[in-house]
Each structure stands twice: as C-alpha cells, then as structure tokens.
Amino acid sequence: QVQLVESGGGLVQAGASLRLSCAASGGTFSTYYMGWVRQAPGKEREFVASILWSGGSADYLESVKGRFTISMNNAENTVYLQMNSLKPEDTAIYYCAARRSTSIRYDYWGQGTQVTVSS
C-alpha cells in the first residue's frame, strides 16, 4: 500500500521560504514520477512540479520557475519542494502525488499540507 505523507506547511509572510517534505512508502518507486500539486480555495488543482524518482530534469508550473525547486532523497524515500520568494498567490493546500511512468494521471496522493502566505 503506497503512502505519501507531507509535512512542512505553515503560515509565512510574502518573500519568505518554506520547504515541504513528502515521505513515500509501500512501493517500488524507481519508475515513478513524483509531483507536487496545489489547490487554492475555490480553484481546481494545479500542477506545481514533478521529477522522475530515478533522477533527471524536473518540470515546473511557469509561475513558480526560478522560485521553487523539487528534489529527491532516494535513500530516505523523500521528495522535497523548496519554495522561495513566496507570494500570496502561492497560498494553497499542497499535495504530494506519485504516478507510474506509464500513467497519465497521478495514482497516489498524500493528505495535503496547508501553505498560507500573507501580504
């Protein structure tokens, strides 16, 4: 049973940084893409970033490029999202997600962690 557990959210002021963590367990992730997806109040879920578990280039939402970085610690089965220069529009629930490389949609989701950025 695949489990994804996020942590690291919080309330910060604009311009601050946060690092989200996602601990993955219960699966063999070597062929998975790991991603972060967010959902702001009243809006649909929005892709933020993804990376192949075994390494390689990452993909980002245009509006977070240069501010957010997704990374892996394979030894600890953990995915990170380093978020710098946060803006109020980054306020959302951030979900960790995993999908097989052959899947179009994410197969597994974490419970989400709240990120609130005040102006």
N, C-alpha and C positions, 0 to 999 in steps of 0.2 A: 504494500500500500504506500504509494508516494505521498509524502507530506512535505509541505513548504510552510515555513514559519518565519514571518517577517518581524523585524524589530528596528528601532531607531527613529521612529517618527517623533514629532513633537511640535511645539509652538515656538517659532522664531521670528525675528524681525527681518524685514527686507534687507538683502545683502549678506545675510548670514549663510552658514553652511550646515548641512546635515549629511550623515551617512546612514543609509538604510542597509540592513543585512537580511539575507534570506538563507536560512538553513534548510538544506534539502536532504531527505532521507527516504528509504524504502524503494529505491530504484537504481537502475544502472544508467547513469546519465551521460555516458560518453558520446552518445549520438543525439543528445537533446540540445535544443536552443532554450536558453534561459532568458526571461524577459521581465521587464517592469512595465506595468500598465497602470494608469491612474484614472480616477473618476472624480470629477468635481461635482458639487451639488447641482442637480438639475441638468447635468450633461451626460453624454454617453461615455463609456470607457474609451480611453485614448492610449494608443501605444506610446511608450516613452523611449525604451531602449531594449536591445537584445544582443546576445552574444552566444556563439556556439560553445558548448561546455568544454570541448577539447581545445578551444582556442581559436584565434582568427579575428578578423575585423568585426567591429561592433556596428550596429545601426542605431540611429537616434532620430527622435522627433526633431524636426527642423528648429523649433523654438527652444530646444534645450542644448543644441550643439554648442560646444565650447564652454558650457556651464556644468553639464552632468557627465559623469564617466561611469560606465558599467565595467565591472571586473570580476574575476573568478579567483577563488582559492580552492583548487581542486582537492588538495589534501584534506581540507576541512569541509568539503561539500557545501561551500557557502558562496553566494553571489552578493555583490555589493553594488550599491548605487550611490556614488559620491555626488552630492548636489551642492554646488557653489553658486554664489550670487543669486540667491533665491529671490523670487518675485512673488507678490501677492497672487498672481495668476497661476502659480505653481501649487496653490492650495488644493488639496485633493486627498482622497484615500489612495494609497499606493499599494498595488498588488504585485506580488511575485508570481510568475507563471512559468510553466515548462511545457514544451511541446517536442514531440519526436521530430526528427528531421524530415520525416515523410508526411507529417501532418500540416494542414493549412492553419488549423485553429489550435489554440493552446489547450492542452489536455488536462493540465492540473493547475490549481490556483491556491494561493495562500489566503489567509483570512483578511489580510489588508492591514495597513498601518496609516494612521492619520498624520498628514503633514499640513500645518497651518502657518502661513506666512503673513504677518501683519505689516501694514504700511507705516 
